[in-house]
Amino acid sequence: MQPKLVTSMKYEIYCDESCVDALFNKNACAYVVIGGIWIPAECRQQIKEEIKQIREKYGKLGEMKWNKVSPATSDMYKELIDLFFGMYQIRYRAICIKANEVDHETYNQGSGELGFYKFYFQLIHHWLVPGNEYSIFIDHKINANPHRVSTMEKALRMTSPAIVRQAQALPSEQSVLIQFADVLTGLVAASFNKNLKGTKLELAQRVEHYLGHPISSTGLFEQKFNLFDINLRKGW
């Protein structure tokens, strides 16, 4: 009998961040959050179509963002949360960083920008499965060092047994899935920073209903909605 061939799965990761100013100004807020959604590449079009139908239903075709959540858009964002928890193919992971514990001088050559991409690396690296293939798309930022994304891509390739096909920065308006990551990441950041009220509080409560517990740090092996509250006091 011939051995069964095991083929790798192809995944795509779409990322965004919230409250990143606190990496440069620790008084901005308590937590910085970087998060991303993981999807099988073969499901991309189906997921985008589901999102499109929800947006068309409410006549909200502009860019989706956590900062645009309001009473007028409440029902649409609630349906997006329902979509996330209703599709097993979509997973979410975020790294939650206490701003006052970040030491750029010791660990990042004095650069908050370098620290930011090190945290991005931590977000992605621990969820790469050996043998699987990954394409990574992150929200575009103007960096002092224009090679930050390509350097992170090389680091992921060198340290992971997974296949990292690419890491690419895209303007969020060009990717509805980066926009989706923005919404979830903004929600997590607002929860960790205790900055929820009105419609945004209702959305957080909807997430907590699905989770069955408050939005808080989870174990590494939580697969659907994984939140990593990194302990920087132990070093990097």
ZAMARGU-4260 file (C-alpha; in steps of 0.2 Angstrom, whole numbers, plus 5000, padded with zeros to 4 digits):
<rodrens>
0) 5000/5000/5000 | 5007/5017/4995 | 5009/5029/5010 | 4996/5043/5010 | 5003/5060/5004
5) 5000/5074/5017 | 4998/5090/5008 | 5001/5107/5016 | 4987/5119/5020 | 4988/5137/5013
10) 4983/5151/5025 | 4981/5169/5024 | 4984/5181/5039 | 4976/5199/5039 | 4982/5210/5053
15) 4980/5228/5060 | 4984/5236/5076 | 4976/5248/5089 | 4983/5261/5101 | 5000/5259/5094
20) 5004/5277/5099 | 5007/5270/5117 | 5023/5262/5110 | 5030/5279/5108 | 5020/5288/5122
25) 5016/5278/5137 | 5004/5290/5143 | 4993/5287/5127 | 4984/5272/5134 | 4988/5256/5145
30) 4988/5243/5131 | 4994/5242/5113 | 4985/5228/5103 | 4991/5220/5087 | 4979/5207/5080
35) 4975/5197/5065 | 4963/5185/5057 | 4968/5168/5050 | 4959/5160/5036 | 4961/5146/5024
40) 4966/5153/5007 | 4953/5143/4998 | 4939/5152/5009 | 4945/5170/5005 | 4931/5173/4992
45) 4917/5165/5002 | 4922/5175/5017 | 4923/5191/5007 | 4906/5188/4999 | 4898/5185/5016
50) 4905/5202/5022 | 4899/5210/5006 | 4882/5204/5009 | 4881/5211/5026 | 4888/5228/5021
55) 4875/5229/5006 | 4861/5224/5018 | 4864/5240/5028 | 4870/5251/5014 | 4887/5253/5022
60) 4900/5251/5009 | 4913/5262/5015 | 4929/5256/5025 | 4925/5246/5040 | 4934/5252/5056
65) 4932/5251/5074 | 4932/5270/5075 | 4917/5271/5064 | 4906/5260/5076 | 4891/5270/5080
70) 4873/5268/5084 | 4869/5270/5065 | 4881/5255/5061 | 4878/5245/5076 | 4867/5231/5068
75) 4880/5229/5054 | 4894/5226/5066 | 4884/5215/5077 | 4881/5204/5061 | 4900/5204/5057
80) 4903/5197/5075 | 4890/5184/5072 | 4898/5180/5055 | 4915/5178/5064 | 4909/5166/5077
85) 4897/5157/5065 | 4912/5152/5053 | 4924/5140/5060 | 4936/5144/5046 | 4940/5161/5053
90) 4951/5163/5068 | 4958/5178/5077 | 4974/5181/5088 | 4980/5196/5096 | 4995/5201/5106
95) 4991/5213/5120 | 5006/5224/5126 | 5007/5234/5142 | 5014/5250/5137 | 5023/5254/5153
100) 5033/5238/5152 | 5040/5241/5135 | 5059/5245/5136 | 5065/5251/5119 | 5082/5256/5125
105) 5086/5239/5131 | 5078/5228/5118 | 5075/5238/5103 | 5090/5249/5100 | 5080/5264/5106
110) 5067/5262/5092 | 5048/5260/5095 | 5046/5256/5077 | 5058/5241/5079 | 5049/5236/5094
115) 5032/5236/5085 | 5038/5224/5072 | 5046/5213/5085 | 5028/5212/5093 | 5021/5208/5075
120) 5033/5194/5074 | 5028/5187/5091 | 5009/5188/5086 | 5012/5178/5070 | 5027/5166/5074
125) 5018/5156/5088 | 5003/5151/5077 | 5012/5145/5062 | 5010/5126/5059 | 5025/5116/5052
130) 5022/5112/5034 | 5008/5124/5031 | 5010/5139/5019 | 5006/5157/5024 | 5004/5173/5016
135) 5003/5188/5028 | 4995/5205/5025 | 4997/5219/5037 | 4990/5237/5037 | 5002/5249/5028
140) 5012/5261/5039 | 5025/5274/5034 | 5041/5268/5043 | 5058/5277/5046 | 5066/5260/5040
145) 5057/5255/5024 | 5063/5237/5026 | 5054/5233/5042 | 5041/5221/5033 | 5053/5212/5023
150) 5065/5210/5038 | 5050/5202/5048 | 5046/5191/5033 | 5064/5184/5033 | 5064/5182/5052
155) 5048/5172/5051 | 5056/5161/5037 | 5072/5158/5046 | 5064/5153/5063 | 5048/5143/5058
160) 5046/5126/5050 | 5031/5133/5041 | 5032/5140/5024 | 5030/5159/5024 | 5026/5164/5006
165) 5026/5182/5008 | 5023/5197/5021 | 5015/5212/5012 | 5009/5229/5018 | 4993/5235/5011
170) 4982/5251/5013 | 4968/5245/5023 | 4955/5252/5011 | 4961/5239/4998 | 4958/5224/5010
175) 4941/5221/5018 | 4949/5207/5028 | 4962/5220/5035 | 4947/5230/5039 | 4939/5216/5048
180) 4955/5213/5058 | 4954/5232/5063 | 4936/5230/5070 | 4941/5215/5081 | 4958/5222/5086
185) 4950/5239/5091 | 4937/5230/5101 | 4950/5220/5110 | 4960/5236/5114 | 4945/5245/5120
190) 4941/5231/5132 | 4959/5229/5139 | 4960/5248/5140 | 4943/5249/5149 | 4937/5261/5136
195) 4920/5254/5131 | 4903/5262/5132 | 4887/5263/5122 | 4887/5254/5105 | 4905/5248/5107
200) 4901/5241/5124 | 4886/5231/5116 | 4898/5224/5103 | 4910/5218/5117 | 4896/5210/5126
205) 4891/5201/5111 | 4908/5194/5109 | 4908/5189/5127 | 4892/5180/5125 | 4899/5169/5111
210) 4915/5166/5122 | 4906/5162/5138 | 4918/5173/5148 | 4925/5191/5148 | 4937/5197/5135
215) 4954/5193/5143 | 4970/5184/5141 | 4968/5166/5135 | 4980/5150/5134 | 4991/5148/5118
220) 4980/5134/5112 | 4963/5143/5112 | 4960/5142/5093 | 4945/5154/5090 | 4948/5170/5099
225) 4966/5169/5106 | 4973/5184/5116 | 4991/5184/5122 | 4994/5196/5136 | 5013/5196/5135
230) 5023/5197/5151 | 5038/5209/5147 | 5044/5209/5164 | 5051/5191/5160 | 5061/5199/5146
235) 5058/5195/5127
</rodrens>
